[in-house]
Amino acid sequence: MLRHEFRPGKLVAGFFLTLAGITYAGDAGDAWDTPWFAVIPMVVGGLCLAGVVGLLTRAIRNRRDSRRTNTPPEVDQTPQPPISH
């Protein structure tokens, strides 16, 4: 059983922020030359994509949960014997 709920929006955000860090690390290590403004669209785009994924995940989970709660619980309809004291 999972210890916590899976949140794909956070996974997407973490991926793009890690990618931005790797881009800057490669530039700092002289592996390639990255313009200073190149990472801004990467981070902003990744955060926007993470927001969309988070909204979709929330909508899907709310829809699934509402389907579960709309069904009435089964009630035992068998008559119970009277309680005698």
N, C-alpha and C positions, 0 to 999 in steps of 0.2 A: 504494500500500500504506500502511496506517495505521502511524504511528510508535509508537503505544501502544494498549493495549486500551481499548475504550470501556467506561466504568463509569457506568451510568445512575443508580445510587444516589448517587454524588457529584453528579451533575447535579441531582437532586431536592433534595438537601441545600443545594446552592448556590442554587437557586431560592428556597427558603423563607427562607434567611438573607438573601438580597438583598431579598426582599419585606419582611422585618422591618426592614432598614435603610432602605428607602424609606418604610415606615410611620413610623419615628422621624424621618426627615428631613422628611417632610410635616408632622409635628407641630411640629418645631422651626422650620420656616418659616412657621408659622401658616396652612398651607393647610387643615388640619383639626385636630380635637382628638381625640387618642388617649389613652385611659386607660393608666396605667403598666403595668397587668397584662394588657393585650390582646395583647401580643406574645409573652408566655410560652407560651400554648397554640399559637400559630402556629409558634414555633420547635420546641417539643416534638413537636407533631404532624408537622411537616416532617421532623424527625430520625427519628421512628418510621417514617414512610412511606419515608424513604430506606433505613432498615435492612431493611424488608420487600422493597423493590425490590432491594437488594443481595443478600439471601438468595435471592430468586427467580432473579436473574441467575446466581448461583453454582451453584444447583441445575440450571438449564438447561444451563450450560456443562459441568458435571461429567457430566451425563447424555449430552450430545453427545460429549464426549471419551471416555467409557467405551464408547460404541457404536463409535467408531473403533478403539479398541485391542483390542476383542474379536475382531475378524477376524484370523485368522492371516496372516502375510505370505506372499506367494507365493514358493515356492522353486523354482528351476530344477531339474527332475528329469532333464534330459538327461545321459547318461553323458559323462564327460570323458575324453579320451584320456590314457594314462599319460605321465608326464613322463620323458623319456629324458635321461640325462646324458652 
